[in-house]
């Protein structure tokens, strides 16, 4: 003891001699003397604490020149109040910059009083023995750090052990205190955030929480008997572990087939069974090693802080609570950042809460006679720069004194299977009559985990249902089938449950991840997002992604019969008809041989070719109608007529061929060429496309960066189900539906008006979904491979997907279309227009003829009046002449009687000349009246001869 004091004072004098030199090298007057406090559990620890600080002053690596460390140490009092008072009286009054605290391993003493008192002034406290998780809460223990890890850090070792033994499903048993819950939280976080070995990610099947101070654990163990997992992780105190082991032995749950992994406290139970694995912290009770590591970490932090920060003096009075020591806060952060690679307890480092990380553990196995044998080690590997687990499996004795590792799981024989309606893989039929039952080829499938539709009964059949039946026979399991609760495959979304904003799976995937179902038999696409959380079998059907659209229907307009020729060609043909007619007329008119008369057999003369007859001839040749009259007679005109006939033959033949191609042989093609079509990529195009929300196709578009613009456009149009999207495609509301090729090819085979566009992309496959670590994974995969080899999967394709419909559509494609009214409606309308036009023209002709007749009648009346007047005048002249002649004769004959004109007229009246029946008005009869002369000959009556009435009394003079 005397040598130690001499050594200490010598170092003090040496360090003080260079104090002034070091002070001149700083911009601020940092202290050169640092006092370190200690609250220790024994006199030996206190002695070692002082010796370590004395040796520290001579270590130039940690202590700069001019800096000196002092020590002030006290023993921990059983009364926490007196401990707090002693900290104020002996440590804070000595201006300590940090406090190293420990407590006895046996008893209820805790460094909480030291942490509270020092933390009030932000004086850093370094614990070297307390492992309670409560000290990780920096809202309470603001300046507490420790060189020992909390009990919850054993979860890190558990995860590595489970990965090593390839246990994928466990049951977690813990007490409800702070340490138990912290251990569970860290275990779940660590097991779910592994960056590698995703395939063996650990899943917690069940969590059993109990209150400390157990009397019985039988009820909880009875629940675990029905669980699949046979691997139990236990955090419990010594007393609670004793009760758990006692009751587990009564149910034979500590025998062969089970695996138990426990924490350090449970290892101390008196009745701990053989075969249990546990952990033991290395150097957990080596207080001197932790004292040394804590002092050197503190010195390292002060050294770094002294170079970059201004250090003020530590508080010296507990009565002065008006100010906060900012240097204490900075010192806490510097200590937390320190790393001691070659510490007495291994690599010393701290996390953000100031807890020790990289601590080393021994893996302990309970063997015969309760002997604790170290069978593994969890240590820091300097080469790999990470913690590493090394276990000697050959030296492990498992429960039941087995030397082989248990499977860790009890394979269930009755599975909860989920599916979803997706034709042709799953057809769902609702039973309308409660007395009705499903047919032999159907399976009853109520809605799973749903309270809205519990009274209705549904029956399922299809591709996947036949596969499920055959699979259950092949690998020998029973099942109960149910439909997806929300009708979705599953989407990874954020659910703001109790304000946490945690992402969860919905739909089928969510039920499987939440361990509410064991298997999914549905057209479930295998993709990376889903494979991270569930396990897939080998694909039972390979497929890809394609585009479904409705065939563009050819517009049958009223002028569809004009489509074989362009508008320009029709105009040229119309012009050619009339030009040729005009030239024919001119050639026949001006030809020297065109107007001579040919004697016909009937004695009539042939009229010359006029313009109307020429147009009639040109149209008749073009339309291939018979021409009876009005043909050209000159040689030049007939040469042109033959050329025109050849032209008409070519035009008519070309029209007929193109009409057949347009109306009969041509089949409509798809609008899109595939996923790379510019109309899909261009967001400005008026082309609506969509897929199903949260589906594998939706996830595919999210992954593809080159499709991001297209996805942003279609995201607003996405549907909830494929059924509604396909219905809108049929109705024309949706132009393109992007979905699994198997379903879309089936729909295109069922409805020949639908067609898939472009080649497949995003190739994948349908697999059976299972829980991570499911014992059925290998059996299901082997059965699927066997089904492929035996041809069973091909038979399902023929039965449910193809169904002969593809061949029918192919034949329909090859068979010419039957022309309907909509194709030839224009022709009938043209005929109707001709009929209406003819009727209209005849009405016009009749009206015109009637007008002409009226005009002719007026002319005839005028002519008749003129002729009548002229005849009357001539009669008067004749009568006068006759009267004069008579008088002369009378005079010459000597007759003196007076003769009147009436007498003469009466004579003339008695011997009138004969006139046939004459028409009253000219033009009313086509029969020409003939006059019979005295010789009986018939003479034509001149047109100008007027007809006279019998009454001519008005002409008597």
DRENVOTOR-570722 format. One line per 3 residues: number of its first residue (from 1); their letters; for each residue x negated, z negated, y negated of C-alpha. Coordinates in steps of 0.5 Angstrom, whole numbers, plus 500, padded with zeros to 3 digits. Example, Ala and Ser with C-alpha at 12.3 -4.5 7.8 and 13.67 -1.06 7.14 Angstrom:
% residues 2
1	AS	475 484 509 ~ 473 486 502
END
This chain:
% residues 957
1	XXX	500 500 500 ~ 494 498 495 ~ 491 505 497
4	XXX	498 509 495 ~ 498 505 488 ~ 491 507 486
7	XXX	492 514 488 ~ 498 514 484 ~ 495 511 478
10	XXX	489 516 478 ~ 493 522 478 ~ 497 519 472
13	XXX	491 518 468 ~ 489 525 470 ~ 495 529 468
16	XXX	496 525 462 ~ 489 527 459 ~ 491 534 459
19	XXX	498 533 456 ~ 496 535 449 ~ 493 542 451
22	XXX	499 544 455 ~ 504 542 449 ~ 500 547 444
25	XXX	502 553 449 ~ 509 552 448 ~ 514 554 443
28	XXX	518 548 444 ~ 516 541 445 ~ 518 540 452
31	XXX	517 534 456 ~ 511 533 460 ~ 513 527 464
34	XXX	519 527 469 ~ 522 522 472 ~ 526 523 479
37	XXX	531 518 481 ~ 533 516 488 ~ 539 512 492
40	XXX	536 512 499 ~ 539 509 505 ~ 533 504 507
43	XXX	526 502 505 ~ 523 507 509 ~ 526 512 506
46	XXX	525 509 499 ~ 517 508 501 ~ 517 516 503
49	XXX	520 518 497 ~ 515 515 492 ~ 509 517 497
52	XXX	512 524 496 ~ 512 524 489 ~ 505 522 488
55	XXX	503 527 493 ~ 507 532 489 ~ 503 531 482
58	XXX	497 534 486 ~ 500 540 488 ~ 498 545 482
61	XXX	503 550 486 ~ 509 546 484 ~ 506 542 478
64	XXX	503 545 472 ~ 497 542 468 ~ 500 537 464
67	XXX	506 535 467 ~ 507 528 471 ~ 513 526 476
70	XXX	515 519 476 ~ 520 516 481 ~ 525 511 480
73	XXX	529 509 487 ~ 534 504 489 ~ 538 502 496
76	XXX	545 504 496 ~ 550 498 496 ~ 555 498 501
79	XXX	560 497 495 ~ 561 504 491 ~ 562 500 484
82	XXX	556 496 485 ~ 552 503 487 ~ 555 506 480
85	XXX	553 501 476 ~ 546 501 479 ~ 545 508 478
88	XXX	547 507 470 ~ 542 500 470 ~ 536 503 474
91	XXX	536 510 474 ~ 540 513 468 ~ 536 508 463
94	XXX	530 511 466 ~ 532 518 464 ~ 532 521 471
97	XXX	532 528 471 ~ 535 529 478 ~ 537 524 483
100	XXX	536 525 491 ~ 541 521 495 ~ 542 519 502
103	XXX	547 515 506 ~ 547 511 513 ~ 549 516 518
106	XXX	553 510 521 ~ 558 507 517 ~ 563 509 511
109	XXX	558 509 506 ~ 558 516 501 ~ 554 518 496
112	XXX	561 520 492 ~ 559 514 487 ~ 552 517 485
115	XXX	555 524 484 ~ 561 522 480 ~ 556 517 475
118	XXX	551 522 475 ~ 555 528 474 ~ 559 525 468
121	XXX	552 527 465 ~ 551 533 469 ~ 545 530 472
124	XXX	543 534 478 ~ 544 530 485 ~ 541 533 491
127	XXX	544 530 497 ~ 540 530 504 ~ 545 527 509
130	XXX	552 528 507 ~ 556 534 510 ~ 563 533 508
133	XXX	566 539 505 ~ 569 535 499 ~ 562 535 496
136	XXX	563 543 495 ~ 568 542 490 ~ 565 543 484
139	XXX	571 541 480 ~ 570 534 482 ~ 562 534 484
142	XXX	560 538 478 ~ 552 537 479 ~ 552 536 487
145	XXX	547 540 491 ~ 545 538 498 ~ 539 540 503
148	XXX	544 539 509 ~ 550 544 510 ~ 557 542 510
151	XXX	561 541 517 ~ 565 548 515 ~ 558 552 516
154	XXX	559 551 523 ~ 564 557 523 ~ 558 562 522
157	XXX	555 560 528 ~ 561 560 532 ~ 563 567 530
160	XXX	556 569 532 ~ 557 566 539 ~ 563 569 540
163	XXX	560 576 538 ~ 555 574 543 ~ 560 572 549
166	XXX	564 578 547 ~ 570 574 546 ~ 575 577 541
169	XXX	581 573 541 ~ 581 565 540 ~ 585 559 539
172	XXX	583 555 533 ~ 584 547 534 ~ 582 543 528
175	XXX	584 536 524 ~ 588 537 518 ~ 583 534 513
178	XXX	579 537 508 ~ 573 539 513 ~ 578 542 518
181	XXX	581 546 514 ~ 575 548 510 ~ 572 550 517
184	XXX	578 554 519 ~ 578 558 512 ~ 570 560 513
187	XXX	571 562 520 ~ 577 567 518 ~ 573 569 512
190	XXX	567 571 516 ~ 570 574 522 ~ 574 579 518
193	XXX	568 581 513 ~ 563 583 518 ~ 560 589 516
196	XXX	557 591 523 ~ 560 590 530 ~ 567 592 528
199	XXX	569 593 535 ~ 568 586 537 ~ 571 583 531
202	XXX	574 576 533 ~ 582 575 532 ~ 585 568 532
205	XXX	591 568 536 ~ 594 561 534 ~ 592 556 530
208	XXX	593 548 532 ~ 593 543 526 ~ 594 536 528
211	XXX	593 529 524 ~ 587 525 525 ~ 588 519 529
214	XXX	591 522 535 ~ 595 518 541 ~ 597 525 545
217	XXX	596 532 545 ~ 600 534 550 ~ 605 538 546
220	XXX	600 542 543 ~ 597 544 549 ~ 603 546 553
223	XXX	604 551 547 ~ 597 554 549 ~ 599 555 556
226	XXX	603 561 554 ~ 598 564 550 ~ 593 570 552
229	XXX	587 567 550 ~ 583 562 554 ~ 577 560 549
232	XXX	578 554 544 ~ 575 552 538 ~ 575 545 536
235	XXX	574 541 530 ~ 575 534 531 ~ 573 527 530
238	XXX	570 523 536 ~ 576 519 537 ~ 581 525 536
241	XXX	576 529 541 ~ 577 524 546 ~ 584 525 546
244	XXX	584 532 546 ~ 579 532 552 ~ 584 527 556
247	XXX	590 531 556 ~ 587 538 557 ~ 584 535 563
250	XXX	591 533 566 ~ 593 540 565 ~ 587 543 568
253	XXX	585 546 562 ~ 578 544 562 ~ 577 548 569
256	XXX	575 555 571 ~ 577 560 567 ~ 577 556 560
259	XXX	572 556 555 ~ 571 551 550 ~ 566 551 543
262	XXX	566 544 539 ~ 563 542 533 ~ 558 536 533
265	XXX	563 530 532 ~ 567 532 538 ~ 560 532 542
268	XXX	560 525 541 ~ 566 524 545 ~ 565 519 551
271	XXX	570 524 556 ~ 567 530 554 ~ 568 535 560
274	XXX	562 539 563 ~ 561 546 561 ~ 563 545 554
277	XXX	559 548 549 ~ 557 545 542 ~ 553 545 536
280	XXX	547 540 533 ~ 544 541 527 ~ 537 541 527
283	XXX	533 535 523 ~ 540 533 522 ~ 537 525 522
286	XXX	530 527 519 ~ 531 524 513 ~ 524 524 511
289	XXX	524 532 512 ~ 530 532 507 ~ 527 528 502
292	XXX	521 532 502 ~ 524 539 501 ~ 529 536 496
295	XXX	523 534 492 ~ 519 540 492 ~ 525 544 491
298	XXX	527 540 485 ~ 519 541 482 ~ 520 548 483
301	XXX	526 549 479 ~ 523 544 473 ~ 517 549 474
304	XXX	521 555 473 ~ 525 552 467 ~ 519 549 463
307	XXX	517 556 462 ~ 523 559 460 ~ 528 554 457
310	XXX	528 548 452 ~ 528 542 456 ~ 531 536 452
313	XXX	530 529 454 ~ 535 526 460 ~ 541 521 458
316	XXX	538 514 458 ~ 545 510 456 ~ 551 510 460
319	XXX	555 507 454 ~ 553 513 450 ~ 558 519 453
322	XXX	559 523 447 ~ 555 529 448 ~ 554 533 454
325	XXX	546 534 457 ~ 546 542 457 ~ 539 541 460
328	XXX	542 538 466 ~ 547 544 467 ~ 541 549 466
331	XXX	537 545 471 ~ 543 545 476 ~ 543 553 476
334	XXX	535 553 477 ~ 535 549 483 ~ 541 553 486
337	XXX	537 559 485 ~ 531 556 489 ~ 528 558 496
340	XXX	523 554 500 ~ 521 559 505 ~ 517 554 509
343	XXX	520 547 508 ~ 520 542 513 ~ 527 543 515
346	XXX	526 551 515 ~ 528 556 510 ~ 531 552 504
349	XXX	536 556 500 ~ 543 554 497 ~ 550 558 496
352	XXX	554 558 489 ~ 557 551 491 ~ 550 548 492
355	XXX	551 548 499 ~ 545 549 504 ~ 545 555 507
358	XXX	540 558 513 ~ 540 551 516 ~ 538 552 524
361	XXX	543 549 530 ~ 542 548 537 ~ 547 550 542
364	XXX	548 545 547 ~ 551 545 554 ~ 555 539 557
367	XXX	552 539 564 ~ 553 534 570 ~ 553 527 568
370	XXX	554 528 561 ~ 547 531 560 ~ 546 535 554
373	XXX	542 541 555 ~ 540 546 549 ~ 541 553 552
376	XXX	541 557 545 ~ 538 556 538 ~ 541 559 531
379	XXX	535 560 527 ~ 532 564 521 ~ 529 570 523
382	XXX	523 572 518 ~ 522 579 520 ~ 529 581 520
385	XXX	530 576 514 ~ 537 573 517 ~ 540 568 521
388	XXX	539 570 529 ~ 542 567 535 ~ 539 567 542
391	XXX	542 564 548 ~ 540 563 555 ~ 546 565 559
394	XXX	543 563 565 ~ 542 556 564 ~ 549 555 562
397	XXX	554 551 566 ~ 561 553 564 ~ 568 549 566
400	XXX	569 548 573 ~ 562 548 574 ~ 562 556 574
403	XXX	555 560 573 ~ 559 566 570 ~ 562 567 564
406	XXX	570 566 564 ~ 574 572 561 ~ 577 568 556
409	XXX	583 571 556 ~ 590 571 561 ~ 592 578 562
412	XXX	600 578 561 ~ 604 582 565 ~ 610 583 560
415	XXX	609 586 554 ~ 613 587 547 ~ 612 594 546
418	XXX	614 598 539 ~ 616 605 538 ~ 619 609 532
421	XXX	624 615 532 ~ 620 621 531 ~ 623 627 535
424	XXX	621 630 540 ~ 617 624 542 ~ 622 619 541
427	XXX	630 620 540 ~ 634 614 538 ~ 642 614 540
430	XXX	646 609 538 ~ 651 606 542 ~ 658 607 539
433	XXX	662 603 545 ~ 660 596 546 ~ 661 597 554
436	XXX	657 603 554 ~ 650 603 557 ~ 644 607 556
439	XXX	643 613 561 ~ 638 613 567 ~ 633 617 563
442	XXX	634 612 557 ~ 631 605 555 ~ 634 600 551
445	XXX	631 599 544 ~ 634 594 539 ~ 631 594 532
448	XXX	625 589 532 ~ 625 583 528 ~ 631 585 524
451	XXX	637 581 522 ~ 641 586 519 ~ 642 590 525
454	XXX	643 585 531 ~ 650 588 533 ~ 648 595 535
457	XXX	645 597 541 ~ 640 603 541 ~ 638 608 547
460	XXX	631 611 546 ~ 628 617 550 ~ 623 623 549
463	XXX	616 624 551 ~ 613 617 549 ~ 619 614 553
466	XXX	617 618 559 ~ 610 616 558 ~ 611 609 558
469	XXX	615 609 564 ~ 609 612 568 ~ 604 608 565
472	XXX	608 601 567 ~ 608 604 574 ~ 601 606 574
475	XXX	598 599 571 ~ 603 595 573 ~ 606 591 567
478	XXX	613 590 565 ~ 616 591 558 ~ 621 590 553
481	XXX	622 596 548 ~ 624 595 540 ~ 624 600 534
484	XXX	620 599 528 ~ 623 594 524 ~ 622 598 517
487	XXX	622 605 520 ~ 615 606 518 ~ 608 607 522
490	XXX	605 602 517 ~ 601 602 511 ~ 596 598 508
493	XXX	599 595 502 ~ 598 589 497 ~ 603 584 498
496	XXX	603 578 492 ~ 605 573 497 ~ 604 566 493
499	XXX	600 570 488 ~ 594 571 493 ~ 595 579 492
502	XXX	593 580 499 ~ 593 586 503 ~ 597 587 509
505	XXX	599 592 514 ~ 607 594 514 ~ 611 597 520
508	XXX	608 598 527 ~ 601 596 525 ~ 603 590 521
511	XXX	607 587 527 ~ 601 589 532 ~ 596 586 527
514	XXX	600 580 526 ~ 600 579 534 ~ 608 580 534
517	XXX	607 585 539 ~ 602 587 544 ~ 603 595 545
520	XXX	605 601 540 ~ 608 607 544 ~ 609 612 539
523	XXX	606 619 536 ~ 601 614 533 ~ 595 618 529
526	XXX	588 615 531 ~ 585 614 524 ~ 579 610 521
529	XXX	584 606 517 ~ 588 603 523 ~ 582 603 528
532	XXX	579 598 524 ~ 585 593 525 ~ 588 595 532
535	XXX	585 598 538 ~ 587 605 540 ~ 587 608 547
538	XXX	584 615 549 ~ 589 620 546 ~ 595 622 550
541	XXX	596 629 545 ~ 591 632 541 ~ 594 635 534
544	XXX	592 636 527 ~ 596 637 521 ~ 600 643 518
547	XXX	605 645 513 ~ 612 647 515 ~ 616 651 510
550	XXX	622 655 511 ~ 621 663 512 ~ 622 667 505
553	XXX	629 670 506 ~ 629 677 504 ~ 634 678 498
556	XXX	639 683 500 ~ 642 686 493 ~ 647 691 492
559	XXX	642 696 491 ~ 638 694 497 ~ 639 701 500
562	XXX	635 704 494 ~ 629 699 496 ~ 625 705 500
565	XXX	624 708 494 ~ 621 706 488 ~ 625 706 481
568	XXX	620 712 479 ~ 621 716 485 ~ 629 715 484
571	XXX	628 718 477 ~ 624 724 479 ~ 629 726 485
574	XXX	635 725 480 ~ 631 730 475 ~ 629 734 480
577	XXX	636 736 483 ~ 638 738 476 ~ 632 742 474
580	XXX	633 746 480 ~ 640 747 479 ~ 639 749 472
583	XXX	633 754 475 ~ 637 757 480 ~ 643 758 475
586	XXX	638 762 470 ~ 635 766 476 ~ 641 768 479
589	XXX	644 770 472 ~ 638 774 469 ~ 636 777 476
592	XXX	638 785 476 ~ 641 783 483 ~ 645 777 482
595	XXX	651 780 478 ~ 653 786 482 ~ 660 786 486
598	XXX	660 786 493 ~ 666 789 496 ~ 669 784 500
601	XXX	674 785 506 ~ 680 782 503 ~ 679 786 497
604	XXX	677 781 492 ~ 671 780 488 ~ 665 775 488
607	XXX	664 771 482 ~ 657 770 479 ~ 654 763 480
610	XXX	655 759 475 ~ 652 752 473 ~ 657 748 476
613	XXX	656 751 483 ~ 648 751 482 ~ 649 743 481
616	XXX	653 743 487 ~ 649 747 491 ~ 643 743 489
619	XXX	646 736 491 ~ 649 739 498 ~ 642 741 500
622	XXX	639 734 498 ~ 645 731 502 ~ 645 735 508
625	XXX	652 737 507 ~ 655 744 508 ~ 655 749 503
628	XXX	661 754 504 ~ 661 758 497 ~ 657 758 491
631	XXX	650 760 494 ~ 645 764 490 ~ 645 771 491
634	XXX	638 774 488 ~ 632 774 492 ~ 628 769 487
637	XXX	634 764 487 ~ 634 764 494 ~ 627 763 495
640	XXX	627 757 490 ~ 633 755 495 ~ 629 755 501
643	XXX	623 751 497 ~ 628 746 495 ~ 631 745 502
646	XXX	624 743 505 ~ 623 738 499 ~ 630 735 501
649	XXX	628 735 508 ~ 622 731 507 ~ 625 726 502
652	XXX	631 725 506 ~ 626 724 512 ~ 622 719 508
655	XXX	628 715 506 ~ 630 714 513 ~ 624 712 516
658	XXX	623 707 510 ~ 630 705 510 ~ 629 703 517
661	XXX	622 699 516 ~ 625 695 510 ~ 632 693 513
664	XXX	630 693 520 ~ 623 692 523 ~ 620 688 517
667	XXX	620 681 518 ~ 618 676 513 ~ 612 672 512
670	XXX	610 665 510 ~ 609 664 503 ~ 603 660 504
673	XXX	596 661 507 ~ 594 654 509 ~ 591 648 506
676	XXX	587 652 502 ~ 592 656 498 ~ 591 656 491
679	XXX	598 655 490 ~ 597 648 493 ~ 591 646 490
682	XXX	593 648 483 ~ 598 643 480 ~ 601 647 475
685	XXX	604 652 480 ~ 612 650 481 ~ 611 649 488
688	XXX	613 642 491 ~ 610 639 497 ~ 610 632 500
691	XXX	608 628 506 ~ 611 621 509 ~ 609 615 505
694	XXX	603 610 508 ~ 603 615 514 ~ 596 618 517
697	XXX	597 624 513 ~ 598 620 507 ~ 591 616 509
700	XXX	588 623 510 ~ 589 626 503 ~ 587 619 500
703	XXX	580 620 504 ~ 579 627 502 ~ 576 627 495
706	XXX	577 635 494 ~ 584 634 495 ~ 585 629 490
709	XXX	588 633 485 ~ 593 636 490 ~ 595 628 493
712	XXX	596 626 486 ~ 601 631 485 ~ 605 630 492
715	XXX	604 623 491 ~ 611 622 487 ~ 614 627 492
718	XXX	613 623 498 ~ 618 621 503 ~ 620 615 507
721	XXX	621 619 513 ~ 619 625 516 ~ 627 627 518
724	XXX	629 627 511 ~ 623 631 509 ~ 625 636 514
727	XXX	632 636 512 ~ 630 638 505 ~ 626 644 507
730	XXX	631 647 511 ~ 636 646 505 ~ 631 649 500
733	XXX	630 643 496 ~ 622 642 499 ~ 618 648 499
736	XXX	612 645 504 ~ 612 639 508 ~ 605 637 511
739	XXX	606 633 517 ~ 603 633 524 ~ 603 639 528
742	XXX	606 637 534 ~ 612 635 530 ~ 612 641 526
745	XXX	611 646 531 ~ 617 643 535 ~ 621 644 529
748	XXX	619 651 528 ~ 621 652 535 ~ 628 649 534
751	XXX	630 653 528 ~ 627 660 528 ~ 628 660 520
754	XXX	622 655 519 ~ 615 657 520 ~ 608 653 520
757	XXX	603 656 515 ~ 596 657 516 ~ 591 654 521
760	XXX	591 646 523 ~ 586 641 519 ~ 585 634 519
763	XXX	585 634 527 ~ 586 628 531 ~ 590 625 536
766	XXX	596 621 538 ~ 594 614 542 ~ 597 608 544
769	XXX	596 602 540 ~ 593 595 542 ~ 591 589 539
772	XXX	584 588 538 ~ 581 585 544 ~ 587 587 548
775	XXX	585 586 556 ~ 590 592 557 ~ 585 597 553
778	XXX	581 600 559 ~ 587 600 564 ~ 591 604 559
781	XXX	585 609 557 ~ 584 610 564 ~ 591 611 566
784	XXX	591 616 560 ~ 585 620 563 ~ 588 620 570
787	XXX	595 623 567 ~ 591 629 563 ~ 587 631 570
790	XXX	594 630 574 ~ 598 635 569 ~ 603 630 568
793	XXX	601 630 560 ~ 602 638 561 ~ 609 637 564
796	XXX	611 632 558 ~ 609 638 553 ~ 613 643 557
799	XXX	619 638 558 ~ 620 635 551 ~ 616 640 546
802	XXX	616 647 548 ~ 623 647 551 ~ 622 655 552
805	XXX	624 655 544 ~ 618 658 542 ~ 619 664 547
808	XXX	626 665 544 ~ 623 665 537 ~ 618 670 539
811	XXX	623 675 542 ~ 627 674 536 ~ 621 676 531
814	XXX	620 682 536 ~ 627 684 536 ~ 629 688 530
817	XXX	634 685 526 ~ 642 688 526 ~ 644 691 520
820	XXX	650 687 517 ~ 654 687 511 ~ 649 684 506
823	XXX	644 689 508 ~ 649 695 507 ~ 654 692 502
826	XXX	651 697 496 ~ 652 703 500 ~ 660 701 501
829	XXX	660 699 494 ~ 657 706 492 ~ 663 709 497
832	XXX	668 705 493 ~ 665 707 486 ~ 666 714 488
835	XXX	673 713 490 ~ 674 710 484 ~ 671 715 480
838	XXX	675 720 484 ~ 681 717 482 ~ 679 716 475
841	XXX	677 723 474 ~ 684 726 477 ~ 688 721 473
844	XXX	684 724 467 ~ 685 731 470 ~ 692 730 470
847	XXX	693 727 463 ~ 689 733 461 ~ 693 738 464
850	XXX	699 735 462 ~ 697 735 455 ~ 695 743 456
853	XXX	702 744 458 ~ 705 741 452 ~ 701 745 448
856	XXX	703 751 452 ~ 710 750 451 ~ 709 749 444
859	XXX	706 756 443 ~ 711 759 448 ~ 717 756 443
862	XXX	714 759 437 ~ 713 766 441 ~ 720 766 443
865	XXX	723 764 436 ~ 718 770 434 ~ 721 775 439
868	XXX	728 773 438 ~ 727 774 431 ~ 724 780 432
871	XXX	729 782 437 ~ 735 781 432 ~ 732 785 427
874	XXX	731 791 431 ~ 738 790 434 ~ 741 790 427
877	XXX	737 796 426 ~ 740 799 432 ~ 747 798 431
880	XXX	747 800 424 ~ 744 807 427 ~ 749 807 432
883	XXX	754 806 427 ~ 752 811 422 ~ 751 816 428
886	XXX	758 815 430 ~ 761 816 424 ~ 758 822 423
889	XXX	761 824 430 ~ 768 822 428 ~ 767 826 421
892	XXX	765 832 425 ~ 770 831 430 ~ 776 830 425
895	XXX	777 823 427 ~ 779 819 421 ~ 781 812 424
898	XXX	776 806 422 ~ 771 804 427 ~ 768 797 426
901	XXX	762 795 429 ~ 766 790 433 ~ 769 796 437
904	XXX	762 799 438 ~ 759 792 441 ~ 765 791 445
907	XXX	764 798 448 ~ 757 796 449 ~ 759 789 452
910	XXX	763 793 457 ~ 757 797 460 ~ 751 792 459
913	XXX	744 794 462 ~ 743 789 468 ~ 738 784 467
916	XXX	736 779 473 ~ 736 772 473 ~ 731 770 467
919	XXX	728 764 466 ~ 730 760 460 ~ 723 758 457
922	XXX	717 762 459 ~ 712 758 463 ~ 717 754 467
925	XXX	717 758 473 ~ 712 762 477 ~ 717 767 479
928	XXX	717 773 475 ~ 723 776 474 ~ 724 784 475
931	XXX	729 788 472 ~ 733 793 476 ~ 734 800 473
934	XXX	740 805 475 ~ 736 808 480 ~ 735 801 484
937	XXX	728 801 483 ~ 725 794 481 ~ 721 794 475
940	XXX	716 788 472 ~ 719 785 466 ~ 715 785 460
943	XXX	712 779 458 ~ 714 780 451 ~ 721 781 453
946	XXX	726 776 451 ~ 732 773 454 ~ 738 774 451
949	XXX	744 770 451 ~ 751 772 452 ~ 754 770 446
952	XXX	751 774 440 ~ 757 773 436 ~ 753 771 430
955	XXX	750 777 430 ~ 757 781 429 ~ 757 784 422
END
